[in-house]
Amino acid sequence: MQAAYEKAAETVCWQWGRVDTLACLGSQVVAGTNYAILCKGELTEDPSAERIFVVTIYEDLEGNASITNSCILDLAEFTE
């Protein structure tokens, strides 16, 4: 999971300053592997505020990896 994350992060222009992976939330084997990774990082536009977000990565059978989605996890948005 960490190797796939590092490969995928090299291929995109991040809107995040510093990013730390916290946990692998899950994986799914298809024609390759999808990973959901919980991360903590800073937005480059506001480096004083850390955010928790989920990054989805697809790693193909040849070991190439790309970020397919990322979203900020804002617990204040979750209501019953």
C-alpha positions in Angstrom: 0.0 0.0 0.0 2.7 2.5 0.9 4.7 1.8 -2.3 1.5 2.3 -4.4 0.8 5.6 -2.6 4.3 6.9 -3.2 4.2 6.0 -6.9 0.8 7.6 -7.3 1.8 10.8 -5.4 4.6 11.3 -7.9 2.2 11.5 -10.8 -0.1 14.3 -9.7 0.2 18.0 -8.9 -0.8 18.0 -5.2 -2.9 20.8 -3.7 -1.5 19.6 -0.4 1.7 20.8 1.2 2.7 18.0 3.5 0.9 14.6 3.5 1.2 11.7 6.0 -0.5 8.4 5.5 -2.4 7.3 8.6 -4.0 4.0 7.6 -5.2 1.8 4.8 -9.0 1.7 5.1 -9.4 -1.1 2.6 -8.4 -2.6 -0.6 -10.2 -4.3 -3.5 -8.6 -6.6 -6.0 -9.9 -6.1 -9.6 -7.6 -6.0 -12.7 -5.1 -4.6 -10.2 -5.8 -3.2 -6.7 -7.8 -0.3 -5.5 -6.7 1.2 -2.1 -8.6 3.6 0.2 -6.0 5.4 2.3 -6.7 7.8 5.3 -4.2 10.7 5.2 -3.5 13.9 7.2 -2.1 16.9 5.5 -2.0 20.6 5.0 -3.5 22.6 2.1 -0.9 24.7 0.3 -3.3 27.6 0.4 -3.7 27.3 4.2 -0.7 25.5 5.7 -1.7 26.3 9.3 -4.8 24.0 9.0 -4.4 20.3 8.9 -7.1 18.2 7.2 -8.0 14.6 7.3 -8.8 13.2 3.9 -9.3 9.9 2.0 -7.2 9.1 -1.1 -8.2 6.4 -3.5 -5.4 4.8 -5.5 -5.5 2.3 -8.3 -2.4 0.1 -8.9 -2.4 -2.0 -12.1 -0.9 -5.4 -12.6 2.4 -3.9 -13.8 2.8 -1.9 -10.6 1.8 1.5 -12.1 -0.2 3.5 -9.6 -2.4 6.6 -9.9 -4.7 8.6 -7.6 -8.3 8.2 -8.8 -10.0 10.3 -6.1 -9.3 12.4 -3.0 -11.8 14.1 -0.6 -11.6 16.0 2.6 -13.2 14.1 5.5 -15.2 16.8 7.3 -16.9 15.2 10.3 -19.0 18.4 10.8 -20.8 17.5 7.5 -22.1 14.2 8.9 -25.5 14.5 10.6 -28.3 12.1 11.3 
